[in-house]
Amino acid sequence: MAVAKGVISDTLKKRDENIRVLIKEVKVRNHLTNDQLANALGISKSTLVKRQADPGLFEVKQISRLALLAGITPERRGELV
């Protein structure tokens, strides 16, 4: 059981890091501030900051929007979560 928990934990950590990298990519590629990115995602800046700290809180539609803004094809978007 401990092995399974470790694998799940590692998977979640990797997902969170992938989302953090995705956010940075979107901000750089599109020259966005946190305010602008939050607006593009349809959330407040404070919500964005909370979700950047804990990427597991992002909704699938927001991750999909991030992927779109980063130019990631729909086929590859499933790899992000």
C-alpha positions as CSV (number, residue, x, y, z in Angstrom):
1,M,0.0,0.0,0.0
2,A,2.9,2.4,0.8
3,V,4.3,1.9,-2.7
4,A,1.0,2.9,-4.3
5,K,0.8,6.0,-2.2
6,G,4.3,6.9,-3.2
7,V,3.5,6.5,-6.9
8,I,0.3,8.6,-6.6
9,S,2.2,11.3,-4.7
10,D,4.9,11.4,-7.3
11,T,2.3,11.5,-10.1
12,L,0.5,14.4,-8.4
13,K,3.8,16.3,-7.8
14,K,4.7,15.9,-11.5
15,R,1.2,17.1,-12.6
16,D,1.6,20.2,-10.3
17,E,5.0,21.0,-11.7
18,N,3.7,20.5,-15.3
19,I,0.9,23.0,-14.6
20,R,3.4,25.5,-13.0
21,V,5.6,25.3,-16.1
22,L,2.5,25.7,-18.3
23,I,1.5,28.9,-16.5
24,K,5.0,30.3,-17.0
25,E,5.0,29.4,-20.6
26,V,1.6,31.0,-21.2
27,K,2.7,34.2,-19.4
28,V,5.9,34.5,-21.4
29,R,4.5,33.5,-24.8
30,N,1.6,35.9,-24.5
31,H,3.3,38.6,-22.4
32,L,0.6,38.4,-19.7
33,T,0.5,39.7,-16.2
34,N,-1.2,37.7,-13.4
35,D,-4.2,40.0,-13.8
36,Q,-4.4,39.4,-17.5
37,L,-4.0,35.6,-17.1
38,A,-6.6,35.5,-14.5
39,N,-9.0,37.4,-16.8
40,A,-8.2,35.0,-19.6
41,L,-9.1,32.1,-17.4
42,G,-12.2,33.7,-16.1
43,I,-11.1,33.8,-12.5
44,S,-10.0,36.5,-10.1
45,K,-6.3,37.3,-9.5
46,S,-6.5,36.0,-5.9
47,T,-7.9,32.7,-7.1
48,L,-5.1,32.5,-9.7
49,V,-2.5,33.0,-7.0
50,K,-4.1,30.3,-4.8
51,R,-4.2,27.9,-7.7
52,Q,-0.6,28.7,-8.6
53,A,0.4,27.7,-5.1
54,D,-1.7,24.5,-5.3
55,P,-2.2,23.6,-9.0
56,G,-4.4,20.7,-8.1
57,L,-7.2,23.3,-7.5
58,F,-7.3,24.2,-11.2
59,E,-10.5,23.0,-13.0
60,V,-10.1,21.0,-16.1
61,K,-11.6,23.8,-18.3
62,Q,-8.9,26.2,-16.9
63,I,-6.1,23.8,-17.7
64,S,-7.5,23.3,-21.1
65,R,-7.6,27.1,-21.6
66,L,-3.9,27.3,-20.4
67,A,-3.0,24.6,-22.9
68,L,-4.8,26.5,-25.7
69,L,-3.0,29.7,-24.8
70,A,0.3,27.8,-24.8
71,G,-0.4,26.4,-28.3
72,I,-0.7,22.8,-27.1
73,T,-2.7,20.6,-29.4
74,P,-5.9,19.1,-28.2
75,E,-4.4,15.6,-28.6
76,R,-1.6,16.5,-26.1
77,R,-3.7,18.3,-23.5
78,G,-4.6,15.0,-21.8
79,E,-0.9,14.6,-20.9
80,L,-1.1,17.6,-18.6
81,V,-3.4,16.1,-16.0
